[in-house]
């Protein structure tokens, strides 16, 4: 059975700051600490964390939502891509980011902690 989860975090910046950083190679690399090649074009491919993560931009609503196919080098050749949805909402303290990760291959549930350790933790430091 495919796995899925949702994570939420608040950052002290406007949604546009995180939205743009996610889709910009230099900013994505700075906010996570791993090299990223990104694009803000629907259908464009991306890589993150030195090529460990790859995917394609499926749907973009500026400053509100990013939907991407997503996989790591740990996915098997026959595994379908998972889907990552990032929803950005302005809140009094900045931006509430809701990350929903679905269609994860069975047995790879470690990504939930990976998002915390390799994205949310460095993002909290970067955007403080």
N, C-alpha and C positions, 0 to 999 in steps of 0.2 A: 504494500500500500504506500502511495506517495505521502510525503510528509509536508507539513506547512506550519507556520507560526507567524505571530505579529509582535513587533516591538515598538515601543513609543519612547521618545526622549524629547526634552525641551532644550533649546539652545538660545543664548541671549543675542540673537541677531534676527533680522527680517527674513522671511521665507526666501526672498529673491537672492540673498547672499548664499544660502545653502544650495538652492536650486542651481545657481550659476556655477558654484564651486564643484558640484557633482558632475557637471557636463563640460568642465574646462580641464584640460590635461594638467596644466601647471598647478592650478588650485587644488584639484583632486589629489595630486601627488603630495602637495604640502599638507593638506588636512589629514591625510592618512599615514604618510611616511613611506608609502610604497609607490613606485613609478606607475603612472596611469597614462593611457592615451585615450582621450574622450572626444565626444562630439555632441553638439546640440542640434543635430539633424536627425529626423525620423528615418529609420532604416540604416543608419550608420552603425558600424561596429565599434566596440570599445574593448580595452583591456585595463585591468587594475592589479595592484599588488604584484608588480613585476611579471605580469603575464599569467599569474595563478588564476585570475578571474577573467572571463571573456563573455561577450554577449552582443546584443543589438538593441538599439533604441526602438521601441515599438510604438510608443505613444507619449507625446509631450504636451502638457498644458503649462505654459510659462508661469513659473513661481507657484504652481499648485500641485502638479502631478508629473511623475516620471514612471513609465512602465518599460521594463527592459527584459529581454531574455537573459539568462544568467547561468553560467556553469563554471566549474573549476577544473583544474587538471586532474582532480580525483574522480570526476564523472567517468563512467565507462563509455566506450564508443557507442554502445546501443542505448545509453540513457538519453532521454529527451532533455532539452533545456528546461531549467526551472524558470519561474517568472518572479520578478522582483517589482513591487509597486511601492513607490515613495510618495506619500501625500504630505503636503506642507500646509500648515494652518497658522495664521498669525494669532498670537495669544499675547496677553499683557506683558509677559516676560520675554517675548521674542517670537520664536518659531517652534511649534510642536510638530515633530516629524514622526509620522507613522510609517513604519517599514513592514510590508507584508511579503513574505517569501513563500511561494507555493510550488507544487510539482517537484519537490525535492526527492531524488531517488531514495528508496528505502535504505535505512541503515546509515544515512548521512545527516543525522539530526544535530551534529556538532556545529553546524553553521550558526545556530542561535547564539552560542557563546562567542563564536568568531566575529559576528557582527558587533557584539559588545566590546570585545577586546581590540579588534582591528579597525573599527569604524567609530563607534560612539565614544569610546574613551579618548582616542586622539582628537576627535572632533570637539569634545568638550574643552580640551586644552587649547586647540587652535582658535576656537571662536569665543574664548573667555574675554 
